[in-house]
Amino acid sequence: MTPPRLGIGVIGAGRVGAVLGAALRAEGHAITGAYAVSDASRDRAAALLPGVPLLDVPALVERSEMLLLAVPDDQLAPLAAGIAATGMVPGGQLVVHTSGRFGTEVLAPLARAGSATLALHPAMTFTGTRSDLARLIGCPMGITAPPELLPVAAALAVELGGESVVIAEGDRPLYHAGLAHAANHLVVLVDQAREALSRLGIEDPGAYLRPLLEAALDESLRHGAKALTGPVVRGDAGTVGAHLDALADLDATGTPGERGDVSDTYRALALAALSRARLPEDTRERIRVLLEARPPREDEA
């Protein structure tokens, strides 16, 4: 039996909202409208949701059976409270947000007004283009909802092509921290490595790094810390010292205001690697002393 089709209003036509709206539209749901503030969001809505009218929030609330709230985390609570305060929320209306940080408590004003509230967070990085639609297939999606609404949240995840995983309300911050730490900080790490190789004149540092990083990522996803290689886990204190000297030179000639960026990251992550390495205590201590002895920056001298 085909589940009932909904009229869905998308509040926040950013990289996430426009893509999820397009995916739900492809499943037969009607997109009643989209709320887009920036030029980029309006262009994205035109590309991914052609023909869908751009409306203000009250109009979307009034004409939609489901609201998809895809706004930045810090805007979610004020948005939910503001919609509830209008008194226009019809009883039984479905409200779904896409924040990884929050469960359904952030939507409590809407629940008190009679809405059915869900949290659904696709665990992927969005580009805001049609290529994201294929990447939704098989994507894990963290869902949080009252017990009676978990089947609804799971069904939405299936319609989006994903696989639902129930996350308890109180576990959402740690859940989201784990994902953000992995994805966002990986980007920083790779960018720093690209900077180092670019400084040596390597024309395409991304291509140079690709075989190494793809193998490291695959092994770490399979085996965790057992995939660690390199001078720290080998106990090569001399090599670690040479790295620190080279990175200090890199930072000293970097963009003003950003000096110490790569060295500090290297030290922090190398200390984390050291804590996971099986080394004799004397070797571990030599490396620890090297990593913790951060020289002062010029602006601190």
C-alpha positions as CSV (number, residue, x, y, z in Angstrom):
1,M,0.0,0.0,0.0
2,T,1.4,3.4,-1.0
3,P,1.7,5.7,2.0
4,P,-0.3,9.0,1.8
5,R,1.4,11.8,-0.1
6,L,2.0,15.0,1.8
7,G,2.1,18.7,1.0
8,I,5.5,19.7,2.3
9,G,6.8,23.2,3.0
10,V,10.6,23.6,3.1
11,I,11.8,26.2,5.5
12,G,15.4,26.8,4.7
13,A,16.4,26.1,1.1
14,G,20.0,25.7,1.8
15,R,22.2,22.8,0.9
16,V,20.2,20.3,3.0
17,G,16.7,21.6,2.7
18,A,16.6,21.9,-1.1
19,V,18.1,18.5,-1.6
20,L,15.8,16.7,0.8
21,G,12.9,18.6,-0.7
22,A,13.9,17.3,-4.2
23,A,14.2,13.8,-2.9
24,L,10.8,13.8,-1.2
25,R,9.3,15.4,-4.4
26,A,10.7,12.5,-6.4
27,E,8.8,10.1,-4.1
28,G,5.5,11.8,-5.0
29,H,5.1,14.3,-2.3
30,A,4.0,17.8,-3.2
31,I,6.4,20.7,-2.3
32,T,4.0,23.5,-1.4
33,G,6.7,26.1,-1.2
34,A,10.1,27.0,0.0
35,Y,11.4,29.8,2.2
36,A,14.8,31.1,1.0
37,V,16.5,34.2,2.2
38,S,19.9,34.5,0.4
39,D,20.5,34.7,-3.3
40,A,22.3,31.3,-3.1
41,S,19.3,29.7,-1.5
42,R,16.9,31.1,-4.1
43,D,19.2,29.9,-6.9
44,R,19.4,26.5,-5.2
45,A,15.6,26.3,-4.9
46,A,15.2,27.2,-8.6
47,A,17.7,24.4,-9.6
48,L,16.5,21.7,-7.3
49,L,12.8,22.6,-6.8
50,P,11.8,24.1,-10.2
51,G,8.3,25.6,-10.2
52,V,8.0,25.6,-6.4
53,P,7.0,29.1,-5.1
54,L,9.1,31.0,-2.7
55,L,6.9,31.9,0.2
56,D,7.2,33.4,3.7
57,V,7.0,31.2,6.8
58,P,3.3,31.9,7.7
59,A,2.2,31.0,4.1
60,L,4.1,27.7,4.3
61,V,2.7,26.8,7.7
62,E,-0.8,27.5,6.5
63,R,-0.7,25.5,3.3
64,S,1.5,22.5,4.4
65,E,0.8,19.2,6.0
66,M,4.4,18.7,6.8
67,L,7.1,21.3,7.5
68,L,10.7,20.5,6.9
69,L,12.9,22.8,9.0
70,A,16.4,22.9,7.5
71,V,17.9,25.9,9.2
72,P,21.2,26.4,11.2
73,D,21.1,24.9,14.7
74,D,21.0,28.2,16.6
75,Q,18.0,29.4,14.5
76,L,15.9,26.3,15.2
77,A,14.5,27.0,18.7
78,P,13.5,30.6,17.8
79,L,11.9,29.4,14.6
80,A,9.9,26.7,16.3
81,A,8.8,29.1,19.1
82,G,7.9,31.8,16.5
83,I,5.8,29.4,14.4
84,A,4.0,28.2,17.6
85,A,3.4,31.8,18.7
86,T,1.4,32.6,15.5
87,G,-1.3,30.2,16.6
88,M,-1.6,28.9,13.0
89,V,-0.2,25.4,13.5
90,P,-3.0,23.0,12.7
91,G,-3.4,19.9,15.0
92,G,-1.7,16.9,13.6
93,Q,0.7,18.7,11.3
94,L,4.0,16.9,11.0
95,V,7.2,19.0,11.7
96,V,10.6,17.5,10.9
97,H,13.9,19.2,11.5
98,T,17.3,18.1,10.1
99,S,19.7,19.2,12.9
100,G,22.2,16.7,14.2
101,R,22.5,18.5,17.5
102,F,18.9,18.5,18.6
103,G,16.2,15.9,19.2
104,T,12.6,16.8,19.5
105,E,12.7,18.9,22.7
106,V,13.7,21.9,20.6
107,L,10.3,21.6,18.9
108,A,8.4,21.4,22.1
109,P,6.4,24.6,21.5
110,L,5.1,23.1,18.3
111,A,4.3,19.8,20.0
112,R,2.3,21.6,22.6
113,A,0.4,23.3,19.8
114,G,-0.6,19.9,18.5
115,S,2.1,19.1,15.9
116,A,3.8,15.7,15.5
117,T,7.5,16.4,15.8
118,L,10.5,14.4,14.5
119,A,14.2,14.9,14.2
120,L,15.9,13.3,11.1
121,H,19.6,13.9,10.4
122,P,21.3,12.5,7.3
123,A,24.9,11.7,8.3
124,M,26.5,13.1,5.1
125,T,28.1,16.3,3.8
126,F,25.8,18.2,1.4
127,T,27.0,20.1,-1.6
128,G,23.5,21.5,-2.4
129,T,23.5,20.0,-5.9
130,R,21.7,17.1,-7.6
131,S,24.8,14.9,-7.0
132,D,23.6,14.7,-3.3
133,L,20.5,12.8,-4.3
134,A,22.5,9.7,-5.3
135,R,24.6,10.0,-2.1
136,L,21.4,9.8,0.0
137,I,21.0,6.1,-1.0
138,G,22.1,4.0,1.9
139,C,23.0,7.1,4.0
140,P,22.6,6.6,7.8
141,M,20.0,8.9,9.2
142,G,19.8,9.6,12.9
143,I,16.2,9.8,14.0
144,T,14.6,10.9,17.3
145,A,10.9,11.0,18.0
146,P,8.3,9.9,20.6
147,P,7.9,6.1,20.5
148,E,4.6,6.3,18.6
149,L,6.2,8.4,15.9
150,L,9.4,6.5,15.3
151,P,7.8,4.4,12.5
152,V,6.9,7.7,10.8
153,A,10.5,8.9,11.1
154,A,11.9,5.6,9.8
155,A,9.5,5.7,6.9
156,L,10.7,9.2,5.9
157,A,14.3,8.0,6.1
158,V,13.4,5.1,3.8
159,E,11.7,7.5,1.3
160,L,14.9,9.5,1.3
161,G,16.9,6.4,0.4
162,G,18.6,6.2,3.8
163,E,18.8,3.8,6.7
164,S,17.4,5.0,10.0
165,V,19.3,4.7,13.4
166,V,17.4,5.7,16.5
167,I,19.3,8.3,18.6
168,A,18.1,9.1,22.1
169,E,17.3,12.7,22.9
170,G,20.1,13.1,25.4
171,D,22.6,11.4,23.1
172,R,22.2,13.9,20.2
173,P,25.0,16.3,21.2
174,L,27.6,13.5,21.4
175,Y,26.3,11.9,18.2
176,H,26.7,15.2,16.4
177,A,30.0,16.0,17.9
178,G,31.4,12.7,16.7
179,L,30.2,13.4,13.1
180,A,31.3,17.0,13.1
181,H,34.8,16.1,14.5
182,A,35.3,13.5,11.8
183,A,34.1,15.4,8.8
184,N,34.9,19.0,9.6
185,H,38.2,18.4,11.2
186,L,39.2,16.0,8.4
187,V,38.7,18.9,6.0
188,V,41.0,21.1,8.1
189,L,43.6,18.4,8.3
190,V,43.7,17.8,4.6
191,D,43.8,21.5,3.8
192,Q,46.8,21.8,6.1
193,A,48.6,18.9,4.3
194,R,47.8,20.5,1.0
195,E,49.3,23.8,2.2
196,A,52.5,22.0,3.2
197,L,52.9,20.3,-0.2
198,S,51.9,23.4,-2.1
199,R,54.7,25.3,-0.4
200,L,57.1,22.7,-1.9
201,G,55.9,23.4,-5.4
202,I,53.7,20.3,-5.9
203,E,51.1,21.5,-8.4
204,D,48.2,19.3,-7.4
205,P,48.6,18.4,-3.8
206,G,45.1,16.9,-3.6
207,A,46.0,14.3,-6.3
208,Y,49.3,13.6,-4.6
209,L,47.6,12.9,-1.3
210,R,44.7,10.9,-2.7
211,P,46.2,7.4,-2.7
212,L,47.6,7.8,0.9
213,L,44.4,9.4,2.3
214,E,42.0,7.0,0.6
215,A,43.9,4.0,2.0
216,A,44.2,5.5,5.5
217,L,40.5,6.4,5.6
218,D,39.4,3.0,4.4
219,E,41.7,1.2,6.9
220,S,40.7,3.5,9.8
221,L,37.0,3.0,9.1
222,R,37.6,-0.8,9.2
223,H,40.1,-1.1,12.0
224,G,40.1,2.1,14.1
225,A,43.4,2.9,15.8
226,K,44.9,-0.4,14.6
227,A,45.3,1.4,11.2
228,L,47.7,3.9,12.6
229,T,51.1,4.1,10.9
230,G,53.9,6.6,11.0
231,P,56.7,7.9,13.3
232,V,54.7,8.3,16.5
233,V,53.4,4.7,16.6
234,R,56.9,3.5,15.5
235,G,58.5,5.4,18.3
236,D,60.7,7.5,15.9
237,A,61.2,10.5,18.2
238,G,63.9,12.0,15.8
239,T,61.4,12.0,12.9
240,V,58.8,13.7,15.1
241,G,61.3,16.4,16.0
242,A,62.2,16.9,12.4
243,H,58.5,17.3,11.5
244,L,58.0,19.9,14.2
245,D,61.0,21.9,13.0
246,A,59.7,21.9,9.4
247,L,56.2,22.8,10.4
248,A,57.5,25.6,12.6
249,D,59.2,27.0,9.5
250,L,56.0,26.6,7.5
251,D,53.9,28.5,10.1
252,A,56.5,31.2,10.4
253,T,56.1,32.1,6.7
254,G,52.4,31.6,6.6
255,T,49.6,34.2,6.5
256,P,49.8,36.7,9.3
257,G,47.4,35.9,12.1
258,E,47.3,32.2,11.2
259,R,50.9,31.2,12.4
260,G,51.0,28.1,14.5
261,D,47.9,26.6,12.9
262,V,49.5,23.5,11.3
263,S,52.1,23.0,14.1
264,D,49.4,23.1,16.8
265,T,47.2,20.7,14.9
266,Y,50.1,18.3,14.4
267,R,51.0,18.4,18.1
268,A,47.4,17.8,19.2
269,L,46.8,14.9,16.9
270,A,50.2,13.4,17.4
271,L,49.5,13.4,21.2
272,A,46.2,11.6,20.5
273,A,48.1,9.1,18.3
274,L,50.7,8.6,21.1
275,S,47.9,7.7,23.5
276,R,46.8,4.9,21.2
277,A,50.3,3.6,20.5
278,R,51.9,0.6,22.2
279,L,55.3,1.9,23.0
280,P,57.9,1.4,25.8
281,E,57.4,4.1,28.4
282,D,60.8,5.7,27.9
283,T,60.1,6.1,24.2
284,R,56.6,7.4,24.8
285,E,58.0,10.0,27.2
286,R,60.6,11.3,24.8
287,I,57.9,11.8,22.1
288,R,55.5,13.4,24.6
289,V,58.1,15.9,25.8
290,L,58.7,16.9,22.1
291,L,55.1,17.4,21.4
292,E,54.2,19.3,24.5
293,A,57.2,21.7,24.2
294,R,55.4,24.2,22.0
295,P,57.7,27.2,21.3
296,P,56.1,30.6,21.7
297,R,54.7,32.4,18.7
298,E,56.2,35.7,17.7
299,D,53.2,37.6,19.0
300,E,53.6,35.9,22.4
301,A,57.3,36.6,22.7
